[in-house]
Amino acid sequence: DPFARSHLGCEEWSSVRTDRAVKHWIIAAKLQDEKAVGALKEAYREGCVRKEDFASALRGHQAAVDSTKSPQRDEAEAFMIHHKLRGLGV
């Protein structure tokens, strides 16, 4: 569960176990968790994440996001938006 991993990262960060926090956030980021990506960015700015680890997490996050994209999903989303707007009289 990406949310649980991200939350564990926050708990570890609060307990000043930055290495463990970063590991949890990297896992969560690779499971599409946007908050974990934000936490990693901040930790990277503070010098707590190596450049290679940060880049790997970002690539993993993007790959996970891309894996959920498909023309069928895009078409279904457009269909749902159209019908929601139609229901609102737009």
C-alpha positions as CSV (number, residue, x, y, z in Angstrom):
1,D,0.0,0.0,0.0
2,P,1.7,3.2,-1.1
3,F,-0.1,5.4,1.4
4,A,1.1,3.1,4.3
5,R,4.7,3.2,3.0
6,S,4.5,7.0,2.7
7,H,3.1,7.3,6.2
8,L,5.9,5.0,7.5
9,G,8.4,7.3,5.9
10,C,6.9,10.3,7.7
11,E,7.1,8.4,11.0
12,E,10.7,7.4,10.4
13,W,11.5,11.0,9.4
14,S,10.0,12.4,12.6
15,S,12.0,9.9,14.6
16,V,15.2,11.1,12.8
17,R,15.7,7.8,11.0
18,T,16.2,9.5,7.7
19,D,17.7,6.5,5.9
20,R,14.7,4.3,6.7
21,A,12.3,7.2,5.8
22,V,13.9,7.6,2.4
23,K,13.7,3.8,1.7
24,H,9.9,3.9,2.5
25,W,9.4,6.9,0.3
26,I,11.3,5.4,-2.6
27,I,9.1,2.3,-2.4
28,A,5.9,4.5,-2.2
29,A,7.0,6.7,-5.1
30,K,7.5,3.6,-7.3
31,L,3.9,2.7,-6.4
32,Q,2.6,6.1,-7.8
33,D,2.4,8.0,-4.4
34,E,2.7,11.7,-5.2
35,K,3.2,12.7,-1.5
36,A,6.2,10.3,-1.3
37,V,7.7,12.0,-4.4
38,G,7.3,15.4,-2.7
39,A,8.9,14.1,0.5
40,L,11.8,12.7,-1.5
41,K,12.2,16.1,-3.3
42,E,12.4,17.8,0.1
43,A,14.8,15.3,1.5
44,Y,16.9,15.6,-1.6
45,R,17.1,19.3,-1.2
46,E,18.3,18.8,2.4
47,G,21.0,16.4,1.2
48,C,19.4,13.3,2.7
49,V,18.9,11.5,-0.6
50,R,21.6,10.6,-3.1
51,K,21.1,11.9,-6.6
52,E,21.1,8.4,-8.1
53,D,18.4,7.2,-5.6
54,F,16.2,10.2,-6.3
55,A,16.5,9.8,-10.0
56,S,15.7,6.1,-9.7
57,A,12.6,6.8,-7.6
58,L,11.4,9.4,-10.2
59,R,11.9,7.0,-13.1
60,G,10.1,4.2,-11.1
61,H,7.2,6.6,-10.3
62,Q,6.9,7.7,-14.0
63,A,7.0,4.1,-15.2
64,A,4.2,3.2,-12.8
65,V,2.1,6.1,-13.9
66,D,2.7,5.3,-17.6
67,S,1.8,1.6,-17.0
68,T,-1.7,2.7,-16.0
69,K,-2.3,4.8,-19.2
70,S,-4.0,3.3,-22.2
71,P,-6.2,4.6,-25.0
72,Q,-9.1,2.6,-23.5
73,R,-8.7,4.4,-20.2
74,D,-8.4,7.8,-21.9
75,E,-11.6,7.0,-23.9
76,A,-13.5,5.9,-20.7
77,E,-12.4,9.0,-18.8
78,A,-13.6,11.3,-21.6
79,F,-16.9,9.3,-21.8
80,M,-17.4,9.8,-18.0
81,I,-16.6,13.5,-18.1
82,H,-18.9,14.0,-21.0
83,H,-21.8,12.3,-19.2
84,K,-21.1,14.1,-16.0
85,L,-21.2,17.4,-17.7
86,R,-24.3,16.4,-19.7
87,G,-26.0,15.5,-16.4
88,L,-25.2,19.0,-15.1
89,G,-26.9,20.5,-18.2
90,V,-23.6,21.7,-19.7
